[in-house]
Amino acid sequence: MKHLLKMSDLSKDEIISILDLADQLKDENKKGIKHPILAGKTLGMIFQKSSTRTRVSFEVGMYQLGGYPLFLSSNDLQIGRGEPVEDTARVLSRYLDGIMIRTYAQKEVEDLAEYGSIPIINGLTDYAHPCQVLADLMTIREYKKSFDGLKMAYIGDGNNMANSLIVGGLTVGMEVACAIPKDYRPDPQVLEFAQGNPKFSISDDIYAAAKDADVLFTDVWASMGHEAQVEARKKAFAGIQINGDVMAAARPDAMVQHCLPAHREEEITTDVFEAHAREIFDEAENRMHAQKAVMVKLMGN
């Protein structure tokens, strides 16, 4: 594991190893045990998309590991003024020990990895959100103890979250059922990855996806970059929602996950969100612990 660019870069064993380390670091953090594993190391954090959880979780996580997080806004970098990403990668590799980037195009992340000589972490692209899904898997395992025999239902847009959840869920052995409108299906590469796997299904039927599910996921109908499509998407996704009726189709002890921010009464009702708020905010906290594990794996000695 040299980089974390997308979920399909990781094997099941690599995912489990990251989650095991994340559990350890979380436990030590709760007990007040210091772990300056990355003392003297510097992480550059490039943001071309705004962020709440990604920035705070990476900054605090790097600090807790004894390293230094450096916030790099695209407004302040030459990369935001047309410098080729391959030049930025080679320059920053001379200064930093790792780069986390939150941007639009997956190719930009892949190019940083190709031309740089330090670990690259995908903090989010339009194609993939691997750090979030590692936190999701960590949270599922905390609540359910194992992935064996579990069914994950994803109800919503076929966006970066759907792409990464499908790959991550199938890789660790869960059944993955998706309810996504036909015009908003996941990336063809992801559908090719899942094709032929008997544990994968996709349809327009939210109740079929939710039936006997152990964990249900959703995301906003219009992600960053889709601002011009908000009204069209509201019409297309009307009824594609986790609500009380959908929860009734799932297992009685089903948990709910949402990567946040949540638009209550759109992709999820307020009552369902609040009933599962503990799980959702445990998931948000686990971003930091999972990302710390990734940074240790990639940047530790």
C-alpha positions in Angstrom: 0.0 0.0 0.0 1.8 3.1 -1.3 -1.2 5.4 -1.6 -5.0 5.5 -0.9 -6.6 6.7 -4.1 -9.8 4.6 -4.3 -11.3 1.6 -2.5 -10.4 -0.9 -5.2 -6.7 -0.2 -4.4 -7.3 -2.2 -1.1 -7.6 -5.9 -0.6 -9.8 -7.3 2.2 -6.7 -8.0 4.3 -5.5 -4.4 3.9 -8.9 -3.0 4.8 -9.1 -5.2 8.0 -5.5 -4.2 8.9 -6.4 -0.5 8.6 -9.5 -1.0 10.7 -7.7 -3.0 13.4 -5.1 -0.1 13.7 -7.9 2.5 13.7 -9.6 0.6 16.6 -6.3 0.6 18.5 -5.6 4.3 18.0 -9.2 5.1 19.0 -8.9 3.1 22.2 -5.6 4.7 23.0 -7.0 8.2 22.3 -10.0 7.5 24.6 -7.6 6.4 27.4 -5.4 9.5 26.9 -2.5 7.4 25.7 -0.2 9.5 23.5 0.9 8.0 20.2 3.3 10.4 18.4 4.0 7.9 15.6 4.5 10.6 13.0 6.6 13.0 15.0 8.6 15.2 12.7 6.4 14.4 9.7 4.4 16.9 7.7 1.1 16.3 5.8 0.2 18.8 3.1 -3.6 19.1 2.7 -4.8 20.5 -0.6 -8.4 21.6 -0.7 -10.1 22.4 -4.0 -13.5 21.6 -2.4 -14.7 23.1 0.8 -14.8 20.8 3.9 -15.8 20.5 7.5 -15.1 16.9 8.6 -12.2 16.3 6.2 -10.2 19.3 7.2 -10.8 19.0 11.0 -10.3 15.3 11.2 -7.1 15.3 9.2 -5.6 18.3 11.1 -6.5 17.0 14.5 -5.5 13.4 13.6 -2.1 14.5 12.3 -1.6 16.6 15.4 -2.4 13.6 17.7 0.1 11.5 15.7 2.8 14.1 16.5 3.0 15.5 13.0 2.3 18.8 11.4 -0.7 19.4 9.1 -0.4 22.1 6.5 -3.6 23.5 5.0 -3.1 24.4 1.3 -6.0 26.1 -0.3 -6.2 25.9 -4.1 -6.7 29.7 -4.0 -3.2 30.0 -2.6 -1.4 27.4 -4.8 0.0 27.7 -8.3 -2.0 24.5 -9.1 -5.1 26.8 -8.9 -3.5 29.1 -11.5 -2.7 26.5 -14.1 0.5 24.9 -12.9 0.5 21.2 -14.1 -0.3 18.8 -11.4 2.8 16.8 -12.2 5.0 19.8 -11.4 3.2 20.4 -8.1 3.6 16.8 -7.2 7.3 16.8 -7.8 7.8 20.1 -5.9 5.7 19.2 -2.9 7.4 15.8 -2.7 10.6 17.6 -1.8 9.0 19.4 1.1 6.4 17.1 2.6 6.0 13.5 3.9 2.5 13.0 2.5 -0.3 14.8 0.7 -4.1 14.6 1.2 -6.1 16.2 -1.5 -9.9 16.9 -1.7 -10.7 17.8 -5.3 -13.0 17.1 -8.3 -11.2 14.9 -10.8 -9.9 11.5 -9.9 -7.2 11.9 -12.5 -5.7 14.7 -10.5 -5.2 12.4 -7.5 -3.9 9.6 -9.8 -1.4 12.1 -11.4 -0.1 13.3 -8.0 0.6 9.6 -7.1 2.3 9.0 -10.5 4.6 12.0 -10.5 5.2 12.5 -6.8 7.4 10.4 -4.6 5.4 10.6 -1.4 2.1 8.9 -0.3 -1.1 10.4 -1.7 -4.4 10.2 0.2 -7.7 10.8 -1.6 -9.7 13.0 0.7 -12.6 13.0 -1.8 -13.1 13.2 -5.5 -16.2 13.1 -7.7 -15.4 9.4 -8.3 -14.3 8.1 -4.8 -14.4 8.8 -1.1 -12.3 6.0 0.4 -11.5 7.7 3.7 -15.2 8.1 4.5 -15.9 4.5 3.6 -13.1 3.2 5.8 -14.8 5.1 8.6 -18.1 3.6 7.6 -16.8 0.1 7.7 -15.1 0.8 11.0 -18.4 2.0 12.5 -20.3 -1.0 11.1 -17.8 -3.4 12.7 -18.0 -1.5 16.0 -21.8 -2.0 16.1 -22.1 -5.4 14.4 -18.8 -7.0 15.5 -18.2 -8.7 12.1 -19.0 -8.2 8.4 -20.0 -11.8 8.0 -23.6 -12.3 6.9 -24.4 -8.5 6.8 -26.5 -6.8 4.2 -25.8 -3.1 3.3 -28.5 -1.1 1.6 -27.6 2.1 -0.2 -30.5 4.3 -1.2 -29.7 7.5 -3.1 -27.5 9.0 -5.8 -24.9 6.9 -7.6 -22.2 9.3 -6.6 -18.7 8.9 -5.1 -20.2 7.5 -1.9 -22.1 4.8 -3.8 -19.0 4.0 -5.8 -16.8 3.5 -2.8 -19.4 1.8 -0.6 -20.2 -0.8 -3.3 -16.5 -1.6 -3.7 -15.7 -1.5 0.0 -18.8 -3.5 1.1 -18.3 -6.2 -1.5 -14.5 -6.4 -0.7 -15.1 -7.2 3.0 -17.8 -9.7 2.1 -21.1 -8.0 2.7 -24.1 -8.2 0.6 -24.7 -4.8 -1.1 -28.1 -3.8 -2.4 -28.6 -0.4 -4.1 -31.7 1.6 -4.9 -30.6 4.3 -7.4 -32.6 5.9 -10.2 -31.5 4.7 -13.7 -30.2 8.0 -14.8 -28.0 8.4 -11.8 -26.3 5.0 -11.5 -22.7 4.5 -10.2 -19.6 4.8 -12.4 -19.3 2.1 -15.1 -16.0 1.0 -13.6 -17.7 0.3 -10.3 -20.6 -1.6 -12.0 -18.0 -3.6 -13.9 -16.2 -4.4 -10.5 -19.5 -5.6 -9.0 -20.8 -7.4 -12.1 -21.3 -11.1 -11.6 -21.0 -10.9 -7.8 -24.0 -12.7 -6.4 -23.9 -10.4 -3.4 -24.6 -7.3 -5.4 -27.9 -5.9 -6.7 -29.1 -2.6 -8.1 -32.6 -1.4 -8.9 -35.1 1.5 -8.4 -36.9 -0.4 -5.6 -36.0 1.1 -2.2 -38.0 -1.5 -0.3 -36.2 -4.4 -2.1 -32.8 -2.8 -1.2 -33.8 -2.2 2.4 -35.4 -5.7 2.9 -33.6 -7.4 5.8 -30.8 -4.9 5.7 -28.4 -4.6 8.7 -27.2 -1.2 7.7 -28.7 1.5 5.5 -26.8 4.3 3.8 -27.8 7.4 2.0 -26.3 10.7 0.8 -27.5 14.1 -0.4 -29.3 14.2 -3.7 -27.1 16.9 -5.1 -23.4 16.8 -4.2 -20.8 19.6 -4.6 -20.5 20.3 -8.3 -24.2 19.5 -8.9 -25.5 22.9 -7.8 -27.0 23.6 -11.2 -28.9 20.3 -11.1 -30.6 20.8 -7.7 -34.2 21.3 -8.9 -33.9 18.5 -11.5 -32.5 16.1 -8.9 -35.2 16.9 -6.4 -37.7 15.7 -9.0 -35.7 12.7 -10.0 -35.1 11.6 -6.4 -38.5 12.3 -5.0 -39.3 9.3 -2.8 -35.7 8.0 -2.8 -35.5 8.4 0.9 -34.8 6.6 4.1 -38.0 7.0 6.2 -40.0 5.0 8.7 -41.5 2.7 6.0 -38.1 1.9 4.6 -36.8 1.2 8.1 -39.7 -1.2 8.7 -38.4 -3.3 5.8 -35.0 -3.6 7.3 -34.0 -5.7 10.3 -35.3 -4.5 13.6 -31.7 -3.7 14.8 -30.6 -2.1 11.6 -28.3 0.9 11.8 -28.2 4.0 9.6 -25.2 5.8 8.3 -24.9 9.2 6.5 -21.6 10.8 5.5 -23.0 14.3 6.3 -24.1 17.0 5.8 -27.6 15.7 5.8 -30.6 17.4 4.2 -33.4 16.3 6.5 -36.7 15.5 4.8 -34.9 14.9 1.5 -32.7 11.8 1.5 -33.6 11.0 5.1 -36.4 12.0 7.4 -35.7 13.9 10.6 -37.2 11.2 12.8 -35.0 8.5 11.3 -31.9 10.7 11.4 -32.4 11.6 15.1 -33.3 8.0 16.0 -29.9 6.9 14.6 -27.9 10.0 15.5 -25.5 8.2 17.8 -24.5 5.8 14.9 -24.2 8.7 12.5 -22.0 10.8 14.7 -19.9 7.8 15.8 -19.3 7.4 12.0 -18.3 11.1 11.8 -15.8 10.7 14.7 -14.4 7.6 13.1 -13.2 9.6 10.1 -10.4 10.8 12.3 -9.4 7.4 13.7 -9.6 5.7 10.3 -7.6 8.4 8.6 -5.0 8.3 11.4 -4.6 4.6 10.6 -4.1 5.3 6.9 -1.5 8.0 7.7 0.4 5.7 9.9 0.3 2.9 7.3 1.5 5.2 4.6 3.8 7.6 6.4 5.1 5.7 9.4 8.5 4.1 9.6 
